[in-house]
Each structure stands twice: as structure tokens, then as C-alpha cells.
Amino acid sequence: MMSKLSDLINAEDGFLVRLRCENTFDEEKYLDIKNEILIETPKWKTQGFVLNCDVEALISLIDQLAGGSRFFNEETEIRVEDACMEIEEIISCLES
């Protein structure tokens, strides 16, 4: 069973498919992902764990954002780098 976050990231019409296959950074889908992470982060912190499907989705997301692509145009490359840092910063709050 996939969570909402996992679905937003990995579904056939999800963010990563567009990023990988079309070299397109979908701002709307990214904002949905970011907002879902912001909603889930306090829950994860309180319960002390993150669902396996969410961990897998977040790893895939960060891996793809951090890895970039030689096919991205300059604007997309900059947006991908910024998004990677933003997601990592949100997740880092779980430590405190």
C-alpha cells in the first residue's frame, strides 16, 4: 500500500516520472510533495518513525534531485538543486 507522499512522488503521473522521462520540473507536483512532507514531519517526529514506503519515496526523490541530469536545461538544473536542498532541510528537522 502506498501512502499519499509515496504516490505523489512515484505514481505513473507523479513527480519523478515527469522529471526522469520528460526532464520537466513540475512545480505544482513539487509543491504538493513539499506540503505533504510538511504535514507528515510532525507526525513522524511524534511517533518516532517514518513509514517504509515514505522512506523509500524520499530516498528516491532526493537521489533523483541530487543526481540531476545532463539533459536538464539550466533553469531546471537550478530548480532541481534548490528543491533538493529544501527537502533535505525539511527532513533535517526530524533530528532536533
C-alpha positions as CSV (number, residue, x, y, z in Angstrom):
1,M,0.0,0.0,0.0
2,M,1.4,3.4,-1.0
3,S,1.0,6.5,1.1
4,K,-0.1,9.8,-0.3
5,L,3.5,11.0,-0.2
6,S,4.8,7.9,-2.0
7,D,2.0,8.2,-4.6
8,L,2.8,11.9,-5.2
9,I,6.4,11.1,-5.8
10,N,6.3,7.7,-7.6
11,A,2.9,7.3,-9.3
12,E,2.8,6.9,-13.1
13,D,1.8,10.5,-13.4
14,G,3.9,11.5,-10.4
15,F,6.7,14.0,-10.0
16,L,9.7,11.6,-10.6
17,V,8.3,10.2,-13.8
18,R,7.9,13.6,-15.3
19,L,11.4,14.6,-14.1
20,R,13.1,11.4,-15.4
21,C,11.2,10.9,-18.6
22,E,10.4,14.4,-19.7
23,N,13.2,16.3,-17.9
24,T,10.4,18.6,-16.6
25,F,10.3,20.0,-13.1
26,D,6.6,20.1,-12.3
27,E,6.2,23.0,-9.8
28,E,2.6,22.0,-8.9
29,K,3.5,18.4,-8.1
30,Y,6.6,19.5,-6.3
31,L,4.6,21.9,-4.1
32,D,2.1,19.0,-3.3
33,I,5.1,16.9,-2.3
34,K,6.6,19.6,-0.2
35,N,3.3,20.4,1.6
36,E,2.7,16.7,2.3
37,I,6.2,16.4,3.8
38,L,5.5,19.4,6.0
39,I,2.2,17.8,7.1
40,E,3.8,14.4,7.8
41,T,7.0,15.7,9.5
42,P,5.4,16.5,12.9
43,K,3.7,13.1,12.8
44,W,6.9,11.3,12.1
45,K,8.7,13.2,14.8
46,T,6.0,12.4,17.4
47,Q,5.7,8.7,16.5
48,G,9.4,8.2,16.2
49,F,9.4,6.6,12.8
50,V,8.6,7.1,9.1
51,L,6.7,4.5,7.1
52,N,8.8,2.3,4.9
53,C,7.0,3.5,1.7
54,D,7.7,7.1,2.7
55,V,11.4,6.4,3.4
56,E,11.7,4.7,0.0
57,A,9.9,7.6,-1.8
58,L,12.0,10.3,0.0
59,I,15.2,8.4,-0.8
60,S,14.2,8.2,-4.5
61,L,13.2,11.8,-4.6
62,I,16.5,13.1,-3.0
63,D,18.5,10.7,-5.1
64,Q,17.0,12.0,-8.3
65,L,17.2,15.6,-7.3
66,A,20.8,15.3,-6.1
67,G,21.8,13.4,-9.2
68,G,20.4,15.8,-11.7
69,S,20.5,15.0,-15.4
70,R,22.7,16.0,-18.2
71,F,19.5,16.6,-20.2
72,F,18.1,19.3,-17.9
73,N,18.2,22.9,-19.2
74,E,20.0,25.4,-16.9
75,E,16.8,26.7,-15.3
76,T,15.6,23.1,-14.5
77,E,19.0,22.2,-13.1
78,I,19.0,25.2,-10.7
79,R,15.4,24.4,-9.7
80,V,16.3,20.7,-9.0
81,E,19.3,21.7,-6.9
82,D,17.2,24.2,-4.9
83,A,14.4,21.6,-4.4
84,C,17.0,19.1,-3.1
85,M,18.3,21.4,-0.5
86,E,14.8,22.4,0.5
87,I,13.6,18.8,1.0
88,E,16.8,17.9,2.9
89,E,16.4,21.0,5.2
90,I,12.8,20.0,6.0
91,I,13.8,16.4,6.7
92,S,16.7,17.5,8.9
93,C,14.2,18.9,11.5
94,L,13.4,15.3,12.4
95,E,16.8,15.3,14.2
96,S,16.0,18.0,16.7
